């Protein structure tokens, strides 16, 4: 179940958006650099764009998928090296429509 999303709206085939914020654990900086260069996780059914805060070890990813399990697999692929939080997000137009 996706937090905050009614069961009736889950797995409807619509691509949902998620935001993952993350912080690299300081002792894992070199391992993260190596993983980014060598074999970054590619999870079928997930479109991801990642952004890095320069020099802080923090960043966020915007993820689109119709499969919450695939989103979880992507997050878990990095859980050994970073502290992270993943939440569903919506655009302004979607939240405005919901608030009418």
N, C-alpha and C positions, 0 to 999 in steps of 0.2 A: 504494500500500500504506500502511496506517495503522501507524505504529510500534507494536510490541508487541502487535499484534492478528493472530492467525493468518489466513491468506488464506481459509480455510474459513469464517471468521466475518464476513468483509467482504462488503458489498453483499448482505446477507441480507434486506434490507427492514426490518430492525429499526433504529429510530432510535438512533444512538449519541450519546453526550454528549462534548463537547470543552470544554476551558478554554483561552481565549486570554488571556495576560497581556500588557500593553502599557505602553509609556512614550512619551509625546509628546516628540519632539525639541524642545528649547527654541525653536529658530528657527521651528518650525512651529505654535506655540500658536495664533496668530490664524487660520491656515488650518484647523486642526482645529475651532475654534469656528465658523467659517463653514460648513464641511462639515456639522457637526452640525445647524446651523440650516437649511441650504438643501437639501441633497440627500444624506442618509445612504444608504449602499448597502443596497438590499433585494435579496437573492439568493433566487430561488425555491427552495423545498425546505429552507430553513434557518430555524429558530426561534432567536432570539437575545435574551438579556437582558444588558444592559451595566451595569456598576457602576463608579463613579469614586471614587478616593480624593480627598477634598476638599483642594485646594491643592497637590497633589504632581505632577500631570501623569501619574499612573499609574492603572491600573485593570485590570479583567478582564471578560471576557465568558463567559457560559455559553451554549453553542450545542448545539442538537439537530438531527441530520440523519441520513438514511440514505444520504447521498451525500457521500463524502469530497472529491470534486472541487468540489462547491458550497461546502463549508467552506473549501477552499483559495481559491476565488474571493472569498469574504467577507474572508479575511485579506489577500489581495492588494489589495483595494479600499482599504485603509488603509496599505499598506506604503510609500507615498511620504512619509508624514507621521510614522509611529510605528515604534519598534522593538517587535517582537512575537514571541511564541512560542505555538504551538498544540499541545496534547497531548490524547489521548483520556483520559477520566476515567470512573470507575465509582462507584456509591454503595456505602455500607458493606455492605449486604446482598449485593450482587453479589460484592464482594471476599471476604466471609466465605464464601460458597458455593464460591468458587474455591479457597479455602485448606483446605477440609475434606479 
